[in-house]
Amino acid sequence: MYRFSRSIYREIASSVIEDERDPTECRNKQLVLDECEETIRRLAYDRRYFARPARSLFNSVRMHFAFGDQLRVWMVIDRNIKLAQQFMEQMPERCGLDGVPRQCQAHTRRGTPCQREPLPARDYCPSHKHLEETFDGPELPLEALTRDYDLEEVRA
């Protein structure tokens, strides 16, 4: 997975504005690299709850670039994040990105992580499936909900 973060970094590293007070002249580049790696790591392990990873990464690194370079930086980040998401969608369901079998996201009553394997295309095992937020039911129109009731009786 680090090939995606390194790809982002390699394309934008030349545009990083260095801090003149830093004698090594690489502090800002290291901060940008760390943000790229952390974004890809979170995307890999917490993809479901990471709504806009490209925007998050761009907002955390944009202060290290000149205003004129920010459009190019955004386009590089957006393109590489989309490629990483496409790659993750092709991974086998039963394994994580590091080859280790997936684990349930819930915790036991003692506070330890659940060790069971989650259901396919889910984050939780059969014991914790009630924690899954699903909205799979059919959506009923408002008329269907109110037609069986007389509104006068409800108001009384």
CYANA upper distance limits for C-alpha pairs under 8 A (distance plus 0.5 A):
  1 MET  CA      5 SER  CA      7.86
  1 MET  CA     40 ILE  CA      7.52
  1 MET  CA     41 ARG  CA      8.14
  1 MET  CA     44 ALA  CA      8.20
  1 MET  CA     84 ALA  CA      8.31
  1 MET  CA     97 LEU  CA      8.04
  2 TYR  CA      6 ARG  CA      6.46
  2 TYR  CA     37 GLU  CA      7.18
  2 TYR  CA     40 ILE  CA      7.76
  3 ARG  CA      7 SER  CA      6.37
  4 PHE  CA      8 ILE  CA      6.82
  4 PHE  CA     40 ILE  CA      7.76
  4 PHE  CA     80 ASN  CA      6.93
  4 PHE  CA     81 ILE  CA      8.06
  4 PHE  CA     84 ALA  CA      6.88
  5 SER  CA      9 TYR  CA      6.71
  5 SER  CA     33 LEU  CA      8.01
  5 SER  CA     36 CYS  CA      5.57
  5 SER  CA     37 GLU  CA      5.72
  5 SER  CA     39 THR  CA      8.45
  5 SER  CA     40 ILE  CA      6.67
  6 ARG  CA     10 ARG  CA      6.46
  6 ARG  CA     33 LEU  CA      8.02
  6 ARG  CA     36 CYS  CA      8.10
  6 ARG  CA     37 GLU  CA      8.15
  7 SER  CA     11 GLU  CA      6.87
  7 SER  CA     80 ASN  CA      8.02
  8 ILE  CA     12 ILE  CA      6.92
  8 ILE  CA     36 CYS  CA      7.64
  8 ILE  CA     76 VAL  CA      6.97
  8 ILE  CA     77 ILE  CA      6.60
  8 ILE  CA     80 ASN  CA      6.97
  9 TYR  CA     13 ALA  CA      5.98
  9 TYR  CA     32 VAL  CA      7.76
  9 TYR  CA     33 LEU  CA      6.42
  9 TYR  CA     36 CYS  CA      7.45
 10 ARG  CA     14 SER  CA      8.26
 11 GLU  CA     76 VAL  CA      7.70
 12 ILE  CA     16 VAL  CA      7.52
 12 ILE  CA     73 VAL  CA      6.69
 12 ILE  CA     76 VAL  CA      8.07
 13 ALA  CA     29 LYS  CA      6.99
 15 SER  CA     65 PHE  CA      6.77
 15 SER  CA     66 ALA  CA      8.15
 15 SER  CA     69 ASP  CA      7.55
 16 VAL  CA     28 ASN  CA      7.50
 16 VAL  CA     29 LYS  CA      6.89
 16 VAL  CA     64 HIS  CA      6.05
 16 VAL  CA     65 PHE  CA      5.69
 16 VAL  CA     66 ALA  CA      8.30
 17 ILE  CA     28 ASN  CA      7.76
 17 ILE  CA     64 HIS  CA      5.98
 17 ILE  CA     65 PHE  CA      6.05
 17 ILE  CA     66 ALA  CA      7.43
 18 GLU  CA     22 ASP  CA      8.26
 18 GLU  CA     25 GLU  CA      6.32
 18 GLU  CA     26 CYS  CA      7.36
 18 GLU  CA     27 ARG  CA      7.95
 18 GLU  CA     28 ASN  CA      6.47
 18 GLU  CA     29 LYS  CA      8.12
 18 GLU  CA     64 HIS  CA      8.19
 19 ASP  CA     25 GLU  CA      7.08
 19 ASP  CA     27 ARG  CA      8.06
 19 ASP  CA     28 ASN  CA      7.51
 20 GLU  CA     25 GLU  CA      7.74
 22 ASP  CA     26 CYS  CA      8.05
 22 ASP  CA     27 ARG  CA      7.40
 26 CYS  CA     30 GLN  CA      6.67
 27 ARG  CA     31 LEU  CA      6.81
 28 ASN  CA     32 VAL  CA      6.74
 28 ASN  CA     64 HIS  CA      7.19
 29 LYS  CA     33 LEU  CA      6.67
 30 GLN  CA     34 ASP  CA      6.57
 31 LEU  CA     35 GLU  CA      6.72
 31 LEU  CA     61 VAL  CA      8.50
 32 VAL  CA     36 CYS  CA      6.74
 32 VAL  CA     61 VAL  CA      6.39
 32 VAL  CA     64 HIS  CA      8.26
 33 LEU  CA     37 GLU  CA      6.73
 34 ASP  CA     38 GLU  CA      6.56
 35 GLU  CA     39 THR  CA      6.57
 35 GLU  CA     57 LEU  CA      7.22
 35 GLU  CA     60 SER  CA      7.64
 35 GLU  CA     61 VAL  CA      7.71
 36 CYS  CA     40 ILE  CA      6.85
 36 CYS  CA     57 LEU  CA      7.25
 37 GLU  CA     41 ARG  CA      6.54
 38 GLU  CA     42 ARG  CA      6.57
 39 THR  CA     43 LEU  CA      6.52
 39 THR  CA     53 PRO  CA      7.21
 39 THR  CA     56 SER  CA      8.45
 39 THR  CA     57 LEU  CA      6.86
 40 ILE  CA     44 ALA  CA      6.56
 40 ILE  CA     81 ILE  CA      8.44
 40 ILE  CA     84 ALA  CA      8.46
 41 ARG  CA     45 TYR  CA      6.79
 42 ARG  CA     46 ASP  CA      5.74
 42 ARG  CA     47 ARG  CA      7.20
 42 ARG  CA     50 PHE  CA      7.98
 43 LEU  CA     47 ARG  CA      5.04
 43 LEU  CA     50 PHE  CA      7.07
 43 LEU  CA     53 PRO  CA      7.53
 43 LEU  CA     85 GLN  CA      8.45
 44 ALA  CA     88 MET  CA      7.90
 44 ALA  CA     97 LEU  CA      7.43
 46 ASP  CA     50 PHE  CA      6.85
 47 ARG  CA     51 ALA  CA      8.22
 52 ARG  CA     56 SER  CA      6.69
 53 PRO  CA     57 LEU  CA      6.63
 53 PRO  CA     81 ILE  CA      7.74
 54 ALA  CA     58 PHE  CA      6.62
 54 ALA  CA     74 TRP  CA      8.44
 54 ALA  CA     77 ILE  CA      6.50
 54 ALA  CA     78 ASP  CA      5.79
 54 ALA  CA     81 ILE  CA      6.52
 55 ARG  CA     59 ASN  CA      6.54
 55 ARG  CA     78 ASP  CA      8.35
 56 SER  CA     60 SER  CA      6.83
 57 LEU  CA     61 VAL  CA      6.85
 57 LEU  CA     77 ILE  CA      8.10
 58 PHE  CA     62 ARG  CA      6.11
 58 PHE  CA     73 VAL  CA      8.19
 58 PHE  CA     74 TRP  CA      6.75
 58 PHE  CA     77 ILE  CA      7.51
 59 ASN  CA     63 MET  CA      8.44
 61 VAL  CA     65 PHE  CA      8.10
 62 ARG  CA     70 GLN  CA      7.17
 65 PHE  CA     69 ASP  CA      6.78
 65 PHE  CA     70 GLN  CA      6.88
 66 ALA  CA     70 GLN  CA      7.09
 69 ASP  CA     73 VAL  CA      6.77
 70 GLN  CA     74 TRP  CA      6.53
 71 LEU  CA     75 MET  CA      6.75
 72 ARG  CA     76 VAL  CA      6.73
 73 VAL  CA     77 ILE  CA      6.67
 74 TRP  CA     78 ASP  CA      6.46
 75 MET  CA     79 ARG  CA      6.52
 76 VAL  CA     80 ASN  CA      6.70
 77 ILE  CA     81 ILE  CA      6.53
 78 ASP  CA     82 LYS  CA      6.70
 79 ARG  CA     83 LEU  CA      6.85
 80 ASN  CA     84 ALA  CA      6.67
 81 ILE  CA     85 GLN  CA      6.68
 82 LYS  CA     86 GLN  CA      6.70
 83 LEU  CA     87 PHE  CA      6.67
 84 ALA  CA     88 MET  CA      6.72
 85 GLN  CA     89 GLU  CA      6.79
 86 GLN  CA     90 GLN  CA      7.17
 87 PHE  CA     91 MET  CA      7.31
 88 MET  CA     97 LEU  CA      8.24
 91 MET  CA     95 CYS  CA      8.19
 91 MET  CA     96 GLY  CA      8.42
 91 MET  CA     97 LEU  CA      7.90
 92 PRO  CA     96 GLY  CA      8.40
 93 GLU  CA    120 PRO  CA      7.24
 93 GLU  CA    121 ALA  CA      7.46
 94 ARG  CA    101 PRO  CA      6.51
 94 ARG  CA    102 ARG  CA      6.84
 94 ARG  CA    120 PRO  CA      7.93
 95 CYS  CA     99 GLY  CA      5.94
 95 CYS  CA    100 VAL  CA      6.16
 95 CYS  CA    101 PRO  CA      4.90
 95 CYS  CA    102 ARG  CA      6.04
 96 GLY  CA    100 VAL  CA      6.01
 96 GLY  CA    101 PRO  CA      6.32
 96 GLY  CA    102 ARG  CA      6.01
101 PRO  CA    117 GLU  CA      7.95
102 ARG  CA    117 GLU  CA      6.49
102 ARG  CA    118 PRO  CA      7.36
103 GLN  CA    114 CYS  CA      7.56
103 GLN  CA    115 GLN  CA      6.35
103 GLN  CA    116 ARG  CA      6.27
103 GLN  CA    117 GLU  CA      5.36
103 GLN  CA    118 PRO  CA      6.45
103 GLN  CA    123 ASP  CA      8.39
103 GLN  CA    124 TYR  CA      8.32
104 CYS  CA    113 PRO  CA      8.18
104 CYS  CA    114 CYS  CA      6.19
104 CYS  CA    115 GLN  CA      6.95
104 CYS  CA    116 ARG  CA      6.22
104 CYS  CA    117 GLU  CA      6.14
104 CYS  CA    118 PRO  CA      5.40
104 CYS  CA    123 ASP  CA      6.35
104 CYS  CA    124 TYR  CA      5.10
104 CYS  CA    125 CYS  CA      5.94
105 GLN  CA    113 PRO  CA      7.71
105 GLN  CA    114 CYS  CA      7.44
105 GLN  CA    123 ASP  CA      6.36
105 GLN  CA    124 TYR  CA      6.23
106 ALA  CA    113 PRO  CA      6.73
106 ALA  CA    114 CYS  CA      6.22
106 ALA  CA    124 TYR  CA      7.14
106 ALA  CA    128 HIS  CA      7.24
107 HIS  CA    111 GLY  CA      6.02
107 HIS  CA    112 THR  CA      5.93
107 HIS  CA    113 PRO  CA      4.83
107 HIS  CA    114 CYS  CA      5.64
108 THR  CA    112 THR  CA      5.97
108 THR  CA    113 PRO  CA      6.65
108 THR  CA    114 CYS  CA      6.34
116 ARG  CA    125 CYS  CA      6.61
117 GLU  CA    124 TYR  CA      8.13
117 GLU  CA    125 CYS  CA      6.24
118 PRO  CA    122 ARG  CA      6.66
118 PRO  CA    123 ASP  CA      6.11
118 PRO  CA    124 TYR  CA      5.05
118 PRO  CA    125 CYS  CA      4.35
118 PRO  CA    126 PRO  CA      7.58
119 LEU  CA    123 ASP  CA      7.50
119 LEU  CA    124 TYR  CA      6.71
119 LEU  CA    125 CYS  CA      5.82
119 LEU  CA    126 PRO  CA      7.09
122 ARG  CA    132 GLU  CA      8.21
123 ASP  CA    132 GLU  CA      7.80
124 TYR  CA    128 HIS  CA      6.06
124 TYR  CA    129 LYS  CA      5.83
124 TYR  CA    131 LEU  CA      7.90
124 TYR  CA    132 GLU  CA      7.28
125 CYS  CA    129 LYS  CA      6.32
128 HIS  CA    132 GLU  CA      8.15
140 LEU  CA    144 ALA  CA      6.92
140 LEU  CA    145 LEU  CA      7.68
141 PRO  CA    145 LEU  CA      7.40
142 LEU  CA    146 THR  CA      6.95
143 GLU  CA    147 ARG  CA      6.21
144 ALA  CA    148 ASP  CA      8.16
146 THR  CA    150 ASP  CA      8.25
146 THR  CA    151 LEU  CA      8.34
149 TYR  CA    153 GLU  CA      7.89
149 TYR  CA    154 VAL  CA      7.65
150 ASP  CA    154 VAL  CA      7.02
151 LEU  CA    155 ARG  CA      6.74
152 GLU  CA    156 ALA  CA      6.85
